[in-house]
Structure formats: structure tokens, C-alpha cells
Amino acid sequence: TDAGKTWTHVGFSDKQAISKIRVHPTNPDIVWVAAFGFHGAPNDERGVYKTVDGGKTWAKSLAVRIDGKDVGAVDLAMDPKNPMVIYAATYDKVRRPWTFAEGGPGGGIYKTTDAGKSWTKLSGGLPLGLIGRIGLSISRQDPLTLYAIIEDVGMLNDEQRKRYAAGFGAEGGS
């Protein structure tokens, strides 16, 4: 509030990794945050959060759970002409010290048209199977065009799926 001379903590002490922040273009008290959470263990701090009071309070706006675990949010893209429209990318990932599994079944792209009150998972034209990291951008000239760069992990057989569920990559070894 004083051009950076002093700072005040406004939340997210337990969220660990914050992937993206989007501020409403005309009301700086409204902010959305994509939280990946802790990298090394499943945790319920993952998702998209929203504040309407400049960070004094936060509410989880998008929560994705797959197989009993929360999925992290890694990107947010806001329509430059309509801040009610936001896209969120999720990344089903837990980093273990012994391996780096590429992704999981909870990866995807979600869209809200009501500033985060409700979300719809997008489908059609996206890779099938497991999805890794996703990056998003909206065209400034045509906000109906969403660009996504998607790590396509591919289709897995039953054994590979078990390895992913245990926190290992799809290939053999540890």
C-alpha cells in the first residue's frame, strides 16, 4: 500500500508452491491464485483460490480430487475482455525424491464464466490418457482462442497405472 516500503503478509502460509497469480483488471482486491501446494507429498492445499478483500480472506474456488488426492493448479489465463472468464490448468503430480513421474489422471483444463463460482472441465481436442504440465494463454485479439501447451504422457497399461499411483514413473526401475 506504500509502493513497497513496507510489506504485510496476506495469506497462503501453508500453500507452499504458488504457480500463477491473476488480478482483476479493475478491482485489485479480487485475485485468483493457482496453488500447486507441496511438491513432495499429497496435500489438500492444492487448487485455485480467490480473494475479494485484497487477501485478508481466501476461499478455494477450484478443487480437483482424483483417487482421493488433491490435484495442484499450475496456470491461470484470464479473458482480457471479460474477467469473469478464467481458465485453469491442473497438474496431477507428486515429486518423490527417487523418481519424477510425468503426470497423472487429474491433469486438465477448466473454465469458469462466473469468476470462479463454478468450473467446467474442457474436453474434445485434448490428449487422451495421462496429462503432464499444461501452460495456458488467451489471444488478446480473439479471447475465444485459448492456447495450451500440453505434456502428453500418453496411454498407460494397468501395470504402468499402478506405478503412477505409487508415485513412480511409467518405466521400470525406481
Residue pairs with C-beta under 8 A, 6 or more apart in sequence:
1 8
10 51
10 54
10 55
10 56
11 51
11 55
11 56
11 57
11 58
12 18
12 33
12 35
12 49
12 58
14 45
15 33
15 35
15 37
15 45
15 49
16 35
16 36
16 37
16 38
16 39
16 43
16 45
17 35
17 36
17 37
17 38
17 39
17 72
18 33
18 34
18 35
18 36
19 34
19 35
19 36
19 72
19 73
19 74
19 75
20 33
20 34
20 73
20 74
20 75
20 76
21 31
21 32
21 33
21 34
21 76
22 31
22 32
22 33
22 76
22 77
22 78
22 86
23 30
23 31
24 30
24 31
24 83
25 78
25 80
25 83
26 83
28 54
29 51
29 52
29 53
29 54
30 50
30 51
30 52
30 83
30 115
31 50
31 51
31 54
31 55
32 48
32 49
32 50
32 61
32 76
32 78
32 86
32 116
33 48
33 49
33 50
33 58
33 76
34 48
34 72
34 73
34 74
34 75
34 76
34 88
34 89
35 45
35 46
35 47
35 48
35 49
35 72
35 73
36 46
36 72
36 73
36 74
36 91
36 93
37 43
37 44
37 45
37 46
37 70
37 72
38 45
39 93
39 94
39 95
40 94
40 95
40 96
40 97
41 94
42 69
42 70
42 94
43 70
44 70
45 70
46 63
46 64
46 70
46 71
46 72
46 73
47 60
47 61
47 62
47 63
47 64
47 70
47 71
47 72
47 73
48 60
48 61
48 62
48 73
48 76
48 88
48 116
48 119
49 58
49 59
49 60
49 61
50 58
50 59
50 61
50 115
50 116
51 57
51 58
51 59
61 112
61 116
61 117
61 119
62 73
62 88
62 90
62 110
62 112
62 116
62 119
63 70
64 70
64 71
64 73
64 90
64 106
64 108
64 110
65 71
65 106
66 92
66 104
66 105
66 106
67 105
67 165
69 94
69 106
71 90
71 91
71 92
71 104
71 106
71 107
72 90
72 91
72 92
72 93
73 88
73 89
73 90
73 91
74 89
74 90
74 91
74 133
74 134
75 88
75 89
75 134
75 135
75 136
76 86
76 87
76 88
76 89
76 136
77 86
77 87
77 136
77 137
77 138
77 146
78 85
78 86
78 87
78 138
79 85
79 86
79 138
79 143
80 138
80 140
80 143
81 143
82 143
83 115
84 112
84 113
84 114
84 115
85 111
85 112
85 113
85 143
86 111
86 112
86 115
86 116
87 109
87 110
87 111
87 122
87 136
87 138
87 146
88 109
88 110
88 111
88 112
88 119
88 136
89 107
89 108
89 109
89 110
89 134
89 135
89 136
89 148
90 106
90 107
90 108
90 109
90 110
90 134
91 103
91 106
91 107
91 132
91 133
91 134
92 103
92 104
92 105
92 106
92 107
92 130
92 131
93 101
93 103
93 104
93 132
93 133
94 101
94 167
96 167
96 168
98 168
98 174
99 167
99 168
99 169
99 174
100 169
101 163
101 164
101 167
101 168
101 169
101 170
102 130
102 132
102 151
102 153
102 169
102 170
103 130
103 131
103 132
103 133
103 151
103 153
104 130
104 131
104 153
104 164
105 130
107 130
107 131
107 132
107 133
107 134
108 121
108 122
108 126
108 131
108 134
109 121
109 122
109 126
109 134
109 136
109 146
109 148
110 119
110 120
110 121
110 122
111 119
111 120
111 122
112 118
112 119
112 120
126 148
126 150
127 150
127 152
127 154
128 155
129 152
129 153
129 154
129 155
129 156
130 153
130 154
130 155
130 156
130 164
131 150
131 151
131 152
131 153
132 150
132 151
132 152
132 153
133 150
133 151
134 148
134 149
134 150
134 151
135 148
135 149
136 146
136 147
136 148
137 146
137 147
138 145
138 146
138 147
139 145
139 146
139 147
153 170
156 164
156 170
160 170
163 169
163 170
164 170
168 174
